[in-house]
Amino acid sequence: MKFAFRLLVPLLVTACRPAPAPPEAPVAPADTAPVEPTDPVATLEPVATPAAEPDDLAWLLTPILAEHGVPGIGAAVIDRNGVKAIGVAGQRRIDRPARLTALDRFHLGSDTKAMTAYVVGRLVDRGEINWDDTLAMLLPDTADAMHPDFRVVTVDQLLSHRAGLPANADQDAIGLDGSTPPHAQRLHVARHVLAKAPKHMPGSAFGYSNLGYIVLGAALQQRTGASWEDLIERELFAPLNITTCGFGPVSTDQSPEGNWAHEHDGKRYRPTQSDNPAYLGPAGTVHCSLSDWGRFATAMFEVQMGDRQSGVDDPTRTLRASTRQRLGTAVSQDPAYARGWMVSSRFPLGEPVLTHDGSNTVNYASIVIAPQRGLALLTVCNAGDAAAQRATVDMMLALMREYGRPHDPSDPHPLH
């Protein structure tokens, strides 16, 4: 299965028709770290239980489900107090009556990349890795067999899709043994692709690459001695109290009770347990409940004084402010891609946003974060075809209309 990456930004921009976009914020050069804020370490509060029950979004999602005819959809609105609104509509599996619930897990596709970038940030903050560490340094056993142009590729270039790698691996050419553990498959793929000449000179251009994140995952494994799966559990899921995330398909014949992916055969949807190869993990195999995905989203909010635990910083749980800023600072401008995130000033949310979407062709997910105000909008679908993409766009537009208007202190009746 080909790993699909699509961007909702152009579709959302066209549909929203916002006022002319403000100028893009100045971007730090790729080789220059953002200026360290006065407060050096950002502390993430646990997502608090709201005083009131979250809004139920079923009323908003049900007509979107009916219009597009997809099996199931879900959405959530996250703010600094936790889950503000959440809801689902439709079926877990199109051929069975069980309905989706707000606790169900959804496949995130390429939205996993921001999680891999977060793990890198944690390792950088502890001095275990540096942004400018090269592949020759991180994969010393492979360095002699690398194409010379790849030896100087840096962690930062891999994160920002500027390493010169193609989008995907030729699975027939790499000759993987399916019984090999994912971490070993990852290293095998890295050695195979790095032995060949780059698609373009590293550092010279943006080229969206799942392979870049696979190679990065292999490099992190070699540096730390832990698999990418163990790293993301240790550096992201555990510190943020995330308990529902996992890897690969949510439901299979061996574990059939949850939310299923769906393929479209040209006439109808069919449930499927297919997914991309496990070695693709760092580029896009995480699945998660909406509320736990929201916990990760809050880690990208800019920290305010009210978010702190009695003013005490806790670097064991989150990122330094400068690291979080770097992850969200665009390196390229066409598209404006940072490190695991797109950056856009064209959404009607009152500030530049971080956004990404992803699909393994049988699921779809999209996220938009307004980090300054502390707002995240999440949308998911358990199919990945064009109708699923349109449903995801419509859900995001609806969330923006209902929850996205910037706060105006002069407005006596602000929308939500």
N, C-alpha and C positions, 0 to 999 in steps of 0.2 A: 504493500500500500504506500502510495506517495504521501508524504507529510505535507499537508496544505497549510499555507500561511496567507491570510488575506487581511487587508486593513479596512476597518469600517470608517476611518476618518473621512475619506472623500465622500462616501455615501451620507454620513451624518452631516457633514458640512453642507452638502447640497440640500438635504431635507430641512435642516435648521434655518438656512438662509439668515445667519446672524448679521449684525452690523459689520462694516469693514473691520478686518482684523487689526488689532494694535500691532505695532512693530514687535518682532521677536525680542525677547530679553537677550542681553549680551551673553554670549556663550564663551566659556573658558576654553582656551586651546586644548587640544587633546593631550598634550604633554604637560599641562599646567594644572596642578591641584587647585580646586576652589579655595577661596580664602576661608580660614577657620573662623567660625563665629565665636563670639565672646564665650559662650557656654560650650565647652568642647565636646560633651557627650550627650547625645539625645537619649532620654529615657522613655521607654514605652510603658504606659500603664496597661495592665490587663484590660481587655474589653469588658467594661462594667455591665452588669445587668441593669437595663434601663428601669427607671422608676415606673414607667407605664409599659404595657404590652406593646411590642412593635406593631406598626400599621400592617394590616393584611393586604397584600398587593393582588390577591386573586381577582378582585373586581377589575383591575387594570389589565391583567394578563389574559383573562378568559376571552375577550373579543379578539385579541391578537392571535391567540391559538386558533380560534375559529377561522379567522381570515386566511391564515397561511397553511392550515391543515397539517402542521407538524405534530409528532407524537407528544412532546412535552416541552415546557419551558419553565424558567424560573428567573427571579430577579431579587436583588437586595439593595438597600440603601444603608450605608454605614456612616456614622459620624463619630465624634470624639467620645460619645457616651455608649457606643456600641451599635447594635442593630436597631436602626430607626424604623425600617420597613422591610418586609420579606414576604415572598409568596411564590407559589407554583401553580401551574395549570396543566392538565393533561395526564397521560399515562406513563408509568414506568416502562412498560413494554406494550407496543401497539396491538399485539394479538391477545392481550390478557387484560382483565378489568382493573387490576390494582392501580390506584392513583398515585401520582407523585406526592411526596410530602416535603415540607420545608427542611427536614433533616436529611433528605437524600443527597448523595454525592454526585457531582458532575465532573466530566473530564475537562481539563483546562487547556489542553493543547499547548501552543506557544506561550501562553501566559506563565508557563513554568520557567521561561527564560529569566524573568524578573526575580524569581526565587533563587535560581542559580547565581545571578548577580549579587543578590543579598548575601548568600553564603560567602562569595568572594569578599564582599565588604567586611564581613565578620572576621575572616582570616587576615585581611589587611590590617584591621584595627588591632589585632593581637600580634602583628609583626610576623606571622607565619608565611606570608606571601606579599609581594609588592606588585603594584600596577604595571611596572615596567620589567618584571621578570620575564625572561624569554623562554621560548619552547626548548631551546638548547639547555637552559638551566633546569627547567622543570621535568624534561624527559631525557635525562642524560644517557640512558641506555639506548635511546633511539636517535640521538643527535647525529651520529656518524652516517646513519642511513637516510637522514632528512635531506630534502632538497635544500641547498644553501640559503635560498630566499626565505624559507620557513624557520630557519634557526634563530632569526632575530625577531620573529613575531612575538608580540607582548601579550600579557593578560588583557590589558586594556583594549588592544586591537581585536582580540577574540570577542570580548564583551560587546564591542560596538560594530561588529560585522565589517571590519576593515583588515582582515587577515589574508585576503586573497583566495580564500577557499571557496569551492563551488557550493551550491545550495544543499545538495544531498549526495550521499554515497551511492555508488552503483552496487547494489547488494549482490548481484551475480558475480561481479568482479572481485569483491572482497573475500568471498569464500568462507563465510562464518559457519562454525559448527553451532547449531541451535542449542546444544546441551551445555555450551560454555557459559559460565556465570556472566551476568551483564557487565560487571566491572572489567572482566577480562576481554569481553567482546569490544568494549569501548577502547581499550588500549590497542587491540588488534586493528580496529578501524582507523585509529589515529596513526599508527605506524604505516598503514597502507596508503592513506591519502597524503601524508606528509612526505612520502618518498617521491611524489610526482611534482611537476612544476605547478606553481600557483596559477589560478585563473587570471589574476592580474597582480601587479606588483603590490605586496603587502604595504598597507598604509596609504595607498594612492587613491582608493575609492571605496565607497560603500557597496557591499554586495551581501544581501541577506543570506545567512548560511546556518542551517541546522548543524552542518558539519563543524562549524567553528565552535559551537557550544559542546558538541560531543568531544572534540579535541580538548577543549578547556576542562571538561569533566575528567578526561583521562589524566590531564596534567595535575589537577587537584588531587586525584587519587594517588598519583605517584609522590607528590609532595607530602601528603598527610598520612599515607598508609591506610586510609579508610575509603570505602567505596563511596561514590556520589550519593547513593541512597542513604548510607549511614551519615554522611556529612549533612545532608539536608534535614535529616531527623534530628541530629545533634545541634546544628547551628540555627535552625529556623523553627521546626515544629515544636520541639521541647521548650525553648525559651519563650515562645509566644503562646504556649498552652494550646497548641493545635493538636487535636486528637483524631480527626476524621480523615486526614489526608493519607493517600497511598499512591501506588504507582500502577500504571496500566489500566486495563478495562475495569469499570466498576463491577459489572456483572458478567459471569461466564456460566457455562453449563455446570461447572463444579460449584459455583456460588451464585445461584440464579435469582436471589430474592430482592436485589436492589434495582437501581436505575440502569436501563440498558441503552447502549448505543444503537443507532439505526442507519442502515443504508437504504438508498432509494434505487429501485431497479428500472426506473422509467415509468412505472405504473403505480407502484405502491411502496410503502416503507416496510422493511423487514428488520427484525432485531438481529444484532450481530455482536459477537464477542471479539471481533478483530480489532487490532490496534497496531501501532507501529512497533518495530523491534525494541526490545528492552534497552539496548545500548543507546537509543535515542533519548534516554531519560533527561539529561540536562537541557535538552532543547524542547521537550514537551510531552511528558507522560504522567504528570501529577493529576490526580483527581481529588476532589475536596467538597465538603458541604459549603453552601453559600456563607454561612456564619463564620466558618473557619477561614475561608478565603478572605472574608472581611477582616479577620484578625491580622492577616498578613498585610492587607491594604493599609491598616492603621499604622503599620511600621514605617510607611512612607509619608505619613503626615508630618508637617513641621511641628516641632514640639513647642508647646506654650507652657507658661508657668503653672497653669492649673493641671497640667498633665503629670507633674512630678510627684513623687512620693516624698512629701515633707522636704522638698528641695534637694534630696539626695540623688545623685546620679548613679545609675546602675549599668555599667558597660557590659555586664555579663548577659544582658537580655536583648540588647538592640545595637544600633550602629552609632558611631560618632556622627555629629551633625554634618561635618565636612564630607564624610563618606556617603551619607544619604544624599547630600547635595550633588556629589559627583555622579552617583548612579542616575540622578534625574537631570543631568546637564547634557544637552545635545552635543554630539561630536560632529556629525554630518548635518547638512541642512536640506538635502533633497534625497531622501526624506530626513526630517529632523529626528534622528535616532540617537538615544543616549546609550545606556548600558542596561539592556533588558527592557527598555521602555521607549515608546515614541513620545515626543514632546510636541504639544500643539497649543497655539493661542487662538484657535478658531472655534472653540466651543463656547456656548453662551453661559459659562459658569463664573465669569468675573475674574478669571486669572488663567495663566497657562496651566495646562493639565498634563498628567502622565497617563498614557493610554496604551493598550495593546489588545490584540485579539488573536485567537488561535483555533485551529481545527485539525483533528487527525482524519478528516473527511467524513467521519460518522458522529461527530459531536461538534458543538460550537460554543465559544465563550468569549466574552468581551468585558473589559474593565476600563473605567475612567476615574482618575483620582484628581481632586483639587486639593493639593497638599497644604496650602496656606490656610484655607478655611476648615480643613479636616472633613472632607466629604468624599465618599467613594460610591460609585454606581456599578453594580455587577449584573450581568445578564448571561444566561446559559440556555442551551437547547440540546436535547439528546438526539439530534440529527445534525448532519453537516453539509447538506446540499444547499442550493441557492435559496430555497424557501426558508431554510433554517437561518441563513444569513439575513434575509429580509426581516424575519421575525425578530432577530436579535437587534437589528437597527431600530425597528419600531419600538421595541421594549426600551432601548436606551433613550430614544426621543421622548417617550412617555415619562420616564423617570426624570429627565431633565426638565420637562414641563412642570411636573408635580413637586419635585424636590430640589431642583437645581438653580432656582433664581437667587442671585446674590442678595444677601441681607441688606436692606435699606433701612437705616434707623428712623427715617422720616415716615416710613410706611406703617400705619397703625394696624394693618391687616396683612402681615407677610404670609406668603404661601408656604405652609409647613415650616 
